[in-house]
Amino acid sequence: MRITLLNKPAALKLLKQAYFIGCMAGLIPLGSIGSVSAQVNVREIEYHNWTGCYEITNPVVRLVVAPQIGGRVMEYSIAGEDVFWQHSGELGKLTGDDVGRTWRNYGGYKAWNAPQSKWSTTDQDYFYDSMPADIEVLADGRGVRITTAPIKHRGFQFIRDVILSESTSRVRLIERLRNVSDKEIEWSIWDVTQVKVPCWMVFPVNPKSAFEPGWSVKHPPGGHIKQVQVINDIGIMRYDNQVENWETDARSGWMAYIKDRLAYVKRWSTRIVDATYPDGGCDAAFYTCRTDYAGGYAEMEVMGPIVKLQPGEETELVEDWFLTRLDESAKDIPDVLIKMETLQERGLLPRGVKFR
């Protein structure tokens, strides 16, 4: 028997080919195992006519950060499929004299401050949606740090680290809100991520919730959420072209999304003791928009505790994102629950959650 020893580049090439073939054949679920290369690449690119954007890649997923529009993460994709919704009519556009007054709904992921009820009614605090952010590549080369311009009338700025795993789809998101004023401020960090529709969204429901039937309805005012069904304290939203907005107080630190064969999971840190969360104790929120607005979209939102900050102090919210491909799309609610168990088996959802 003849044995040929390959040099490292040749061996790596063969492994990559085998991995790619396995993924495309459905034998290896993308994002569920380590990749063959322990490497993250960060480079500056042009993206949809925005210059100076940053692409962060490993052999599994791709991220794109656009500093010109507040440092949004505009893409999180696997095998070329982006989970984030983008407003096609806003791509490449920048704010003008309307900064701080007109909202540009670009899509992707951004950080806001909560509760929204404390926002100014005149400018809606959209300042940092549009103003350029500073970007620096992290020392270990695995991601970037996004620092927004100070929001002077509110006294804070965001500093966010976007860190990509060397070998899986996992993105570690460290979001910090820092007091840059000379007086005490009080805010929560609020992650707003816009995703494509039609889709399923799955989330835990607190059986002892302060709200009936397990969530607080923000829209329609005083109304009823039509797209959600609850099974075993699990909320399942099947997109049905409705404008609906609701918040939950489960504080279980996870939510999931399915569109066709694409699955997206968010995990985050929560505090149960000595913590006050926005809007009556909510740490998660969801929103759906009709398709007659730029094709429609949904939002998966995470909120940290409300914290009082002295000058120079900061509060932090840590999240992990995961992206993977399923063997097939979800047909109905029972099938969605099966898909949740699949995500559990891949280590993306908490083991203790019972879906069936």
MARPALUM-653342 format. One record per atom (N, C-alpha, C): x, y, z; residue in one letter. Coordinates in steps of 0.05 Angstrom, whole numbers, padded with zeros to 5 digits, always signed. Layout:
REM MARPALUM-653342
XYZA ...
END
This chain:
REM MARPALUM-653342
+00017-00024+00000M +00000+00000+00000M +00018+00025+00000M +00011+00043-00017R +00026+00068-00019R +00013+00090-00004R +00028+00104+00013I +00017+00126+00028I +00031+00151+00020I +00015+00172+00012T +00026+00197+00004T +00021+00218+00026T +00042+00230+00035L +00040+00251+00055L +00037+00278+00041L +00015+00291+00047L +00010+00317+00035L +00022+00339+00053L +00032+00360+00040N +00039+00383+00055N +00014+00397+00066N +00017+00416+00084K -00005+00428+00098K -00025+00442+00079K -00015+00458+00060P -00034+00471+00041P -00050+00451+00025P -00037+00430+00015A -00051+00410-00001A -00072+00395+00016A -00064+00388+00040A -00083+00374+00057A -00107+00391+00064A -00102+00416+00069L -00123+00435+00076L -00142+00438+00053L -00131+00439+00028K -00148+00442+00004K -00167+00418+00002K -00156+00394+00006L -00173+00370+00004L -00195+00370+00025L -00187+00378+00049L -00207+00378+00071L -00229+00398+00065L -00222+00421+00054K -00242+00441+00047K -00261+00431+00025K -00249+00417+00005Q -00266+00406-00016Q -00285+00385-00005Q -00276+00368+00013A -00293+00348+00025A -00315+00360+00042A -00307+00381+00057Y -00327+00395+00074Y -00348+00408+00056Y -00340+00421+00035F -00359+00435+00017F -00378+00415+00005F -00367+00392-00005I -00384+00372-00017I -00404+00361+00003I -00395+00356+00028G -00412+00346+00049G -00434+00366+00055G -00428+00392+00056C -00448+00412+00062C -00469+00413+00040C -00460+00414+00016M -00479+00416-00006M -00496+00391-00009M -00486+00368-00001A -00501+00344-00002A -00520+00340+00021A -00518+00358+00041G -00535+00356+00064G -00525+00337+00085G -00500+00327+00081L -00489+00308+00100L -00477+00323+00124L -00468+00347+00120I -00456+00363+00141I -00471+00389+00143I -00486+00394+00165P -00501+00419+00168P -00482+00442+00172P -00484+00461+00154L -00467+00485+00156L -00471+00499+00182L -00449+00507+00195G -00450+00522+00219G -00454+00506+00244G -00457+00479+00241S -00462+00462+00265S -00437+00449+00275S -00415+00449+00259I -00390+00437+00268I -00368+00457+00262I -00344+00450+00271G -00321+00467+00265G -00313+00465+00236G -00303+00486+00225S -00294+00486+00198S -00266+00475+00197S -00256+00470+00173V -00230+00458+00170V -00207+00478+00173V -00213+00503+00174S -00192+00523+00177S -00198+00541+00201S -00178+00544+00218A -00181+00561+00241A -00172+00589+00234A -00188+00603+00219Q -00179+00629+00209Q -00202+00648+00205Q -00199+00672+00214V -00218+00694+00210V -00204+00715+00193V -00217+00724+00172N -00206+00745+00156N -00222+00771+00158N -00209+00793+00162V -00222+00819+00163V -00210+00837+00141V -00227+00848+00124R -00216+00865+00103R -00235+00887+00097R -00225+00909+00086E -00241+00932+00079E -00252+00928+00051E -00278+00933+00047I -00290+00930+00021I -00310+00952+00015I -00319+00954-00010E -00342+00970-00017E -00367+00952-00017E -00389+00961-00006Y -00413+00945-00003Y -00437+00961-00010Y -00450+00953-00032H -00475+00968-00041H -00470+00998-00043H -00446+01005-00054N -00438+01033-00058N -00431+01048-00032N -00430+01034-00009W -00419+01045+00015W -00389+01038+00015W -00372+01058+00017T -00343+01053+00018T -00334+01049+00047T -00311+01037+00050G -00299+01034+00076G -00314+01014+00094G -00328+00995+00083C -00342+00975+00099C -00322+00953+00107C -00329+00937+00127Y -00312+00916+00136Y -00325+00889+00133Y -00312+00871+00119E -00321+00843+00115E -00306+00826+00135E -00321+00809+00150I -00309+00791+00169I -00318+00763+00161I -00299+00745+00155T -00306+00719+00145T -00290+00697+00158T -00301+00673+00159N -00287+00648+00163N -00297+00629+00142N -00289+00604+00142P -00298+00586+00121P -00328+00579+00123P -00342+00589+00143V -00370+00582+00147V -00389+00605+00141V -00383+00629+00151V -00402+00652+00149V -00388+00677+00141V -00404+00697+00134R -00394+00724+00126R -00410+00745+00140R -00397+00765+00151L -00409+00789+00163L -00399+00813+00148L -00416+00834+00146V -00408+00859+00134V -00418+00882+00153V -00399+00899+00161V -00405+00922+00178V -00402+00948+00161V -00422+00965+00163A -00422+00990+00147A -00419+01014+00166A -00394+01024+00170P -00390+01046+00189P -00403+01072+00181P -00407+01077+00155Q -00419+01102+00147Q -00447+01107+00156Q -00462+01086+00163I -00489+01088+00172I -00493+01079+00201I -00474+01088+00218G -00476+01082+00246G -00464+01056+00255G -00450+01043+00237G -00437+01018+00244G -00456+00994+00245G -00476+00994+00228R -00494+00971+00227R -00480+00947+00216R -00488+00923+00226V -00481+00898+00213V -00503+00893+00192V -00495+00895+00167M -00515+00894+00145M -00517+00866+00133M -00499+00848+00139E -00500+00821+00128E -00490+00801+00148E -00504+00779+00151Y -00495+00755+00165Y -00505+00731+00148Y -00487+00719+00133S -00495+00700+00113S -00480+00674+00115S -00492+00653+00105I -00480+00626+00104I -00486+00615+00077I -00465+00604+00064A -00468+00593+00037A -00481+00614+00018A -00474+00639+00023G -00484+00660+00005G -00512+00670+00012G -00525+00659+00032E -00553+00667+00039E -00552+00685+00064E -00562+00710+00061D -00562+00729+00083D -00588+00727+00098D -00586+00726+00125V -00610+00724+00141V -00622+00752+00145V -00607+00773+00143F -00616+00800+00148F -00632+00812+00125F -00653+00826+00133W -00668+00842+00113W -00653+00868+00108W -00653+00876+00083Q -00642+00902+00075Q -00663+00917+00058Q -00664+00943+00063H -00682+00960+00048H -00668+00967+00022H -00678+00956+00000S -00664+00960-00026S -00664+00989-00034S -00684+01005-00026G -00685+01033-00033G -00666+01051-00017G -00654+01040+00004E -00636+01056+00020E -00607+01048+00017E -00601+01027+00001L -00574+01017-00002L -00556+01039-00014L -00533+01043-00002G -00514+01062-00012G -00520+01091-00005G -00543+01097+00008K -00550+01124+00015K -00539+01132+00042K -00534+01158+00045L -00524+01170+00070L -00544+01191+00079L -00543+01198+00105T -00560+01218+00115T -00550+01246+00106T -00568+01265+00108G -00561+01293+00101G -00567+01312+00124G -00580+01334+00117D -00587+01354+00137D -00609+01344+00156D -00622+01321+00149D -00644+01311+00165D -00634+01293+00188D -00608+01292+00192V -00597+01274+00213V -00609+01282+00240V -00617+01261+00255G -00629+01265+00281G -00659+01270+00279G -00670+01272+00255R -00699+01278+00253R -00713+01257+00235R -00699+01248+00214T -00712+01229+00196T -00698+01202+00198T -00714+01181+00202W -00704+01154+00205W -00699+01142+00177W -00675+01131+00174R -00669+01116+00149R -00668+01087+00157R -00688+01072+00147N -00691+01044+00155N -00675+01026+00136N -00649+01025+00142Y -00631+01010+00124Y -00634+00980+00126Y -00641+00970+00149G -00641+00941+00154G -00617+00932+00170G -00613+00905+00172G -00591+00895+00186G -00594+00896+00216G -00572+00898+00231Y -00572+00899+00260Y -00561+00926+00269Y -00573+00937+00290K -00564+00962+00302K -00569+00961+00332K -00558+00980+00347A -00562+00982+00376A -00577+01008+00381A -00598+01006+00398W -00613+01029+00407W -00613+01029+00437W -00624+01050+00449N -00627+01053+00478N -00657+01050+00485N -00662+01035+00507A -00689+01031+00516A -00692+01041+00545A -00717+01048+00553P -00742+01044+00539P -00747+01066+00518P -00761+01059+00497Q -00767+01078+00476Q -00786+01100+00485Q -00801+01095+00507S -00819+01115+00517S -00805+01139+00527S -00779+01137+00532K -00763+01160+00542K -00750+01176+00519K -00754+01167+00494W -00743+01181+00471W -00756+01208+00468W -00741+01226+00455S -00752+01252+00448S -00772+01250+00425S -00794+01264+00427T -00814+01263+00406T -00806+01279+00381T -00787+01298+00385T -00781+01315+00362T -00761+01303+00343T -00742+01288+00354D -00722+01277+00335D -00720+01246+00336D -00735+01234+00355Q -00737+01205+00357Q -00710+01191+00362Q -00689+01207+00367D -00663+01196+00374D -00651+01178+00353D -00657+01183+00328Y -00645+01167+00306Y -00618+01176+00298Y -00606+01194+00314F -00580+01206+00307F -00559+01185+00300F -00556+01164+00317Y -00535+01145+00313Y -00542+01124+00292Y -00566+01124+00282D -00572+01107+00259D -00556+01115+00234D -00550+01141+00233S -00540+01152+00208S -00511+01163+00209S -00503+01173+00232M -00476+01185+00233M -00454+01164+00232M -00432+01170+00218P -00411+01151+00215P -00400+01142+00242P -00392+01117+00244A -00380+01105+00268A -00350+01099+00262A -00334+01099+00283D -00306+01091+00280D -00304+01061+00282D -00287+01049+00265I -00282+01020+00265I -00253+01015+00269I -00247+00996+00286E -00219+00986+00289E -00219+00956+00290E -00200+00944+00277V -00197+00915+00277V -00186+00906+00304V -00198+00886+00316L -00189+00876+00342L -00161+00865+00341L -00147+00866+00363A -00119+00858+00363A -00115+00829+00355A -00134+00811+00361D -00130+00783+00353D -00140+00778+00325D -00150+00798+00311G -00158+00795+00283G -00183+00781+00278G -00199+00776+00299R -00223+00760+00296R -00249+00776+00293R -00246+00802+00291G -00270+00819+00289G -00263+00848+00290G -00283+00864+00296V -00280+00893+00296V -00293+00905+00321V -00284+00929+00328R -00297+00946+00348R -00311+00969+00334R -00336+00973+00340I -00352+00995+00329I -00358+01016+00351I -00349+01040+00346T -00353+01061+00366T -00370+01083+00352T -00394+01088+00362T -00411+01108+00350T -00403+01136+00359T -00412+01155+00344A -00409+01183+00352A -00425+01187+00378A -00415+01204+00396P -00430+01209+00421P -00458+01220+00415P -00478+01210+00429I -00505+01220+00427I -00507+01242+00449I -00499+01266+00442K -00494+01287+00462K -00519+01294+00478K -00542+01296+00466H -00566+01304+00481H -00576+01282+00499H -00566+01257+00496R -00572+01235+00514R -00549+01227+00532R -00525+01236+00524G -00502+01232+00542G -00489+01205+00540G -00491+01191+00518F -00479+01165+00516F -00469+01159+00488F -00453+01138+00486Q -00446+01127+00460Q -00444+01096+00463Q -00447+01083+00440F -00445+01054+00439F -00417+01045+00431F -00406+01025+00444I -00382+01011+00435I -00389+00981+00433I -00386+00971+00409R -00394+00943+00404R -00371+00927+00392R -00366+00904+00403D -00346+00886+00392D -00361+00864+00377D -00354+00860+00352V -00365+00838+00336V -00343+00818+00331V -00345+00794+00343I -00323+00775+00344I -00333+00749+00331I -00320+00740+00311L -00327+00716+00296L -00310+00692+00305L -00324+00669+00310S -00309+00645+00316S -00291+00637+00293S -00269+00625+00299E -00250+00616+00278E -00260+00592+00263E -00280+00577+00274S -00286+00552+00262S -00316+00546+00260S -00333+00563+00270T -00362+00558+00268T -00377+00584+00260T -00403+00583+00260S -00419+00606+00253S -00422+00626+00276S -00412+00619+00300R -00418+00635+00324R -00406+00663+00322R -00422+00683+00327V -00414+00711+00330V -00418+00719+00358V -00397+00728+00372R -00400+00740+00399R -00403+00770+00396R -00425+00780+00406L -00431+00809+00404L -00430+00820+00433L -00411+00838+00437I -00408+00851+00463I -00416+00880+00459I -00439+00887+00470E -00451+00914+00467E -00448+00930+00493E -00437+00953+00490R -00433+00970+00514R -00445+00998+00509R -00458+01008+00529L -00468+01036+00528L -00453+01051+00550L -00439+01072+00542R -00421+01086+00560R -00432+01115+00564R -00431+01123+00589N -00439+01150+00597N -00416+01169+00590N -00421+01187+00570V -00400+01206+00562V -00408+01234+00570V -00427+01236+00588S -00436+01263+00598S -00424+01269+00625S -00432+01291+00637D -00423+01298+00663D -00444+01295+00685D -00465+01278+00678K -00486+01273+00698K -00495+01244+00696K -00511+01236+00715E -00521+01208+00715E -00542+01205+00692E -00540+01181+00680I -00560+01174+00660I -00571+01146+00666I -00593+01139+00654E -00606+01113+00660E -00618+01101+00635E -00606+01079+00625W -00615+01067+00600W -00611+01037+00600W -00624+01024+00581S -00619+00996+00575S -00608+00994+00547S -00591+00974+00542I -00582+00969+00514I -00604+00953+00500I -00609+00960+00475W -00630+00948+00459W -00620+00940+00432W -00618+00915+00427D -00609+00904+00401D -00634+00901+00383D -00633+00913+00360V -00655+00911+00340V -00643+00898+00315V -00652+00874+00308T -00643+00860+00285T -00666+00854+00266T -00663+00862+00241Q -00684+00859+00221Q -00678+00835+00203Q -00698+00817+00200V -00694+00792+00185V -00715+00790+00163V -00710+00772+00145K -00727+00768+00122K -00752+00753+00128K -00773+00758+00112V -00798+00743+00114V -00805+00731+00087V -00823+00712+00086P -00838+00699+00108P -00820+00681+00124P -00828+00678+00149C -00810+00663+00168C -00826+00652+00191C -00813+00636+00207W -00822+00628+00234W -00803+00641+00254W -00815+00651+00277M -00798+00659+00299M -00808+00644+00324M -00789+00634+00340V -00795+00617+00363V -00783+00630+00388V -00797+00630+00410F -00787+00643+00434F -00800+00631+00459F -00787+00633+00482P -00799+00623+00507P -00820+00642+00517P -00840+00630+00530V -00862+00646+00543V -00861+00640+00573V -00862+00660+00589N -00861+00657+00618N -00889+00648+00627N -00891+00624+00639P -00917+00615+00649P -00928+00633+00672P -00910+00648+00685K -00918+00666+00706K -00915+00695+00697K -00919+00700+00672S -00915+00726+00660S -00932+00747+00674S -00922+00772+00675A -00938+00794+00684A -00959+00802+00664A -00958+00791+00640F -00976+00798+00619F -00993+00774+00610F -01016+00780+00600E -01034+00760+00589E -01035+00763+00559E -01029+00742+00543P -01025+00714+00551P -00995+00705+00552P -00978+00723+00561G -00949+00717+00562G -00932+00738+00549G -00945+00759+00538W -00930+00781+00526W -00946+00807+00527W -00932+00829+00524S -00944+00855+00524S -00947+00864+00495S -00971+00871+00487V -00976+00879+00460V -00971+00909+00457V -00953+00916+00439K -00947+00944+00433K -00962+00954+00408K -00968+00936+00390H -00983+00942+00366H -00997+00917+00356H -01023+00918+00349P -01040+00942+00350P -01047+00950+00379P -01050+00976+00384P -01055+00986+00411P -01080+00972+00422P -01077+00960+00445G -01099+00946+00458G -01109+00922+00443G -01093+00914+00424G -01102+00892+00406G -01093+00865+00413G -01096+00847+00394H -01090+00819+00398H -01070+00810+00377H -01050+00794+00385I -01030+00784+00366I -01042+00759+00352I -01044+00760+00326K -01057+00739+00311K -01038+00718+00300K -01012+00724+00299Q -00993+00706+00286Q -00979+00686+00304Q -00985+00687+00331V -00970+00671+00350V -00988+00650+00362V -00978+00626+00364Q -00991+00604+00379Q -00971+00594+00400Q -00982+00587+00424V -00965+00578+00446V -00969+00548+00451V -00947+00533+00452I -00948+00504+00458I -00926+00499+00478I -00934+00488+00501N -00915+00481+00522N -00897+00504+00530N -00909+00528+00533D -00894+00552+00540D -00873+00560+00519D -00878+00552+00495I -00862+00561+00472I -00880+00576+00453I -00872+00601+00447G -00887+00617+00428G -00876+00613+00400G -00895+00608+00381I -00887+00603+00353I -00902+00623+00336I -00887+00640+00322M -00898+00660+00304M -00895+00651+00276M -00917+00648+00262R -00917+00643+00233R -00925+00668+00218R -00906+00679+00203Y -00911+00705+00190Y -00935+00704+00172Y -00954+00723+00175D -00978+00723+00160D -00984+00752+00150D -00963+00767+00144N -00966+00793+00132N -00982+00812+00149N -00977+00812+00175Q -00990+00830+00195Q -00969+00850+00206Q -00979+00873+00214V -00962+00892+00229V -00968+00887+00259V -00949+00874+00273E -00953+00867+00301E -00927+00871+00316E -00929+00879+00341N -00906+00884+00358N -00912+00875+00386N -00896+00858+00397W -00900+00848+00424W -00874+00843+00439W -00875+00844+00465E -00851+00840+00482E -00856+00818+00502E -00835+00804+00510T -00838+00782+00529T -00820+00785+00553T -00828+00773+00575D -00813+00775+00600D -00803+00748+00610D -00797+00730+00591A -00788+00703+00598A -00760+00703+00611A -00743+00721+00601R -00715+00723+00611R -00701+00696+00610R -00705+00681+00589S -00692+00655+00585S -00668+00657+00567S -00664+00680+00554G -00640+00685+00539G -00637+00671+00512G -00659+00666+00498W -00657+00655+00471W -00681+00661+00454W -00677+00661+00428M -00698+00663+00408M -00688+00650+00383M -00706+00640+00366A -00697+00627+00341A -00715+00635+00318A -00704+00631+00294Y -00716+00640+00269Y -00712+00618+00248Y -00732+00613+00231I -00729+00595+00209I -00742+00608+00184I -00727+00607+00163K -00737+00615+00136K -00727+00595+00116K -00745+00580+00105D -00737+00559+00087D -00718+00540+00102D -00694+00536+00092R -00675+00518+00106R -00655+00533+00124R -00658+00559+00125L -00640+00576+00141L -00651+00579+00170L -00633+00574+00189A -00641+00578+00217A -00621+00596+00231A -00632+00615+00247Y -00616+00635+00260Y -00624+00635+00290Y -00604+00634+00307V -00609+00632+00336V -00594+00655+00350V -00608+00668+00369K -00595+00687+00387K -00596+00677+00415K -00573+00679+00428R -00571+00672+00457R -00559+00697+00471R -00567+00702+00496W -00557+00726+00509W -00558+00722+00540W -00542+00738+00553S -00541+00737+00582S -00564+00752+00594S -00575+00741+00616T -00597+00754+00630T -00591+00756+00660T -00605+00774+00673R -00603+00777+00702R -00631+00774+00714R -00634+00756+00733I -00660+00752+00745I -00663+00768+00771I -00641+00770+00786V -00641+00783+00812V -00630+00811+00810V -00642+00830+00824D -00632+00857+00826D -00629+00870+00798D -00650+00867+00782A -00649+00878+00755A -00676+00888+00747A -00677+00911+00734T -00702+00922+00724T -00700+00924+00694T -00719+00910+00680Y -00718+00910+00651Y -00740+00929+00640Y -00737+00938+00615P -00755+00957+00603P -00784+00947+00602P -00802+00966+00601D -00830+00960+00594D -00843+00939+00611D -00838+00941+00637G -00851+00922+00656G -00836+00896+00659G -00811+00895+00652G -00795+00871+00657G -00788+00855+00632G -00789+00867+00608C -00785+00852+00584C -00756+00852+00574C -00746+00829+00566D -00718+00828+00555D -00718+00820+00526D -00741+00815+00514A -00743+00808+00486A -00767+00821+00473A -00765+00827+00447A -00787+00839+00432A -00786+00829+00404A -00810+00830+00391F -00813+00821+00364F -00831+00840+00348F -00826+00842+00323Y -00841+00860+00306Y -00843+00848+00278Y -00867+00851+00266T -00870+00842+00238T -00882+00865+00222T -00872+00868+00198C -00880+00889+00179C -00892+00877+00154C -00912+00890+00143R -00926+00879+00120R -00907+00880+00095R -00914+00863+00076T -00898+00861+00052T -00901+00885+00033T -00921+00902+00037D -00924+00925+00020D -00903+00947+00027D -00888+00943+00048Y -00865+00961+00054Y -00839+00946+00049Y -00827+00952+00026A -00801+00941+00019A -00799+00911+00021A -00821+00897+00015G -00821+00868+00016G -00827+00856+00043G -00829+00873+00063G -00835+00864+00090G -00810+00854+00105G -00812+00854+00131Y -00790+00843+00148Y -00801+00837+00176Y -00784+00824+00191A -00790+00819+00220A -00766+00829+00236A -00771+00833+00262E -00750+00842+00280E -00747+00823+00303E -00723+00816+00310M -00716+00800+00334M -00699+00818+00352M -00711+00826+00375E -00699+00847+00391E -00692+00836+00419E -00670+00845+00430V -00660+00837+00456V -00655+00862+00472V -00664+00862+00498M -00659+00885+00515M -00646+00877+00541M -00626+00892+00549G -00613+00888+00574G -00627+00902+00597G -00617+00899+00622P -00629+00913+00644P -00625+00943+00643P -00643+00958+00655I -00640+00987+00657I -00619+00992+00679I -00599+01008+00673V -00577+01013+00692V -00572+01043+00694V -00568+01052+00719K -00559+01079+00724K -00529+01081+00722K -00520+01100+00706L -00491+01102+00700L -00482+01130+00708L -00460+01130+00724Q -00447+01155+00730Q -00428+01162+00707Q -00419+01187+00705P -00401+01195+00683P -00377+01176+00681P -00373+01166+00657G -00351+01147+00651G -00358+01118+00655G -00381+01112+00668E -00388+01084+00672E -00403+01073+00647E -00404+01046+00645E -00418+01034+00622E -00432+01009+00631E -00453+01001+00616T -00467+00976+00620T -00462+00959+00595T -00465+00933+00599E -00457+00914+00578E -00479+00893+00573E -00483+00885+00549L -00500+00863+00541L -00485+00845+00522L -00484+00819+00528V -00469+00800+00512V -00488+00781+00499V -00484+00777+00473E -00501+00759+00457E -00483+00740+00441E -00494+00717+00434D -00482+00699+00414D -00502+00694+00392D -00493+00696+00368W -00510+00690+00345W -00500+00664+00332W -00519+00649+00320F -00512+00625+00306F -00529+00623+00280F -00517+00613+00259L -00530+00610+00234L -00525+00582+00223L -00545+00568+00214T -00541+00541+00205T -00562+00534+00183T -00557+00512+00169R -00575+00503+00148R -00589+00478+00158R -00615+00476+00154L -00631+00453+00161L -00633+00434+00137L -00640+00409+00142D -00643+00390+00120D -00666+00397+00101D -00687+00410+00113E -00710+00418+00098E -00725+00440+00113E -00742+00454+00099S -00757+00476+00112S -00779+00465+00130S -00789+00482+00148A -00810+00474+00166A -00837+00477+00153A -00853+00455+00154K -00879+00455+00140K -00902+00466+00157K -00901+00461+00184D -00923+00469+00202D -00911+00471+00230D -00929+00477+00249I -00919+00481+00277I -00906+00456+00288I -00918+00432+00286P -00904+00409+00296P -00876+00405+00284P -00874+00412+00258D -00848+00409+00245D -00828+00430+00256D -00839+00454+00262V -00821+00475+00274V -00809+00465+00300V -00826+00451+00317L -00816+00441+00342L -00794+00420+00338L -00798+00404+00317I -00777+00384+00311I -00751+00398+00303I -00754+00419+00287K -00730+00434+00279K -00716+00447+00303K -00732+00455+00323M -00720+00466+00348M -00703+00445+00362M -00713+00420+00362E -00698+00398+00374E -00672+00393+00358E -00674+00396+00332T -00649+00393+00316T -00629+00415+00324T -00638+00439+00328L -00620+00460+00336L -00608+00455+00364L -00625+00442+00381Q -00614+00434+00407Q -00592+00413+00404Q -00597+00394+00387E -00577+00373+00382E -00550+00384+00372E -00552+00406+00357R -00528+00419+00346R -00515+00438+00367R -00527+00440+00390G -00516+00456+00411G -00522+00485+00410G -00542+00493+00394L -00549+00521+00390L -00571+00531+00408L -00587+00513+00420L -00608+00521+00438L -00603+00507+00465L -00614+00519+00487P -00610+00507+00514P -00620+00479+00515P -00605+00461+00528R -00613+00433+00530R -00638+00429+00547R -00642+00447+00566G -00664+00443+00585G -00692+00450+00574G -00693+00461+00551V -00719+00469+00540V -00733+00445+00528V -00759+00441+00535K -00774+00419+00524K -00793+00430+00503K -00789+00420+00478F -00805+00430+00456F -00829+00413+00450F -00828+00387+00458R -00851+00369+00452R -00855+00351+00477R 
END
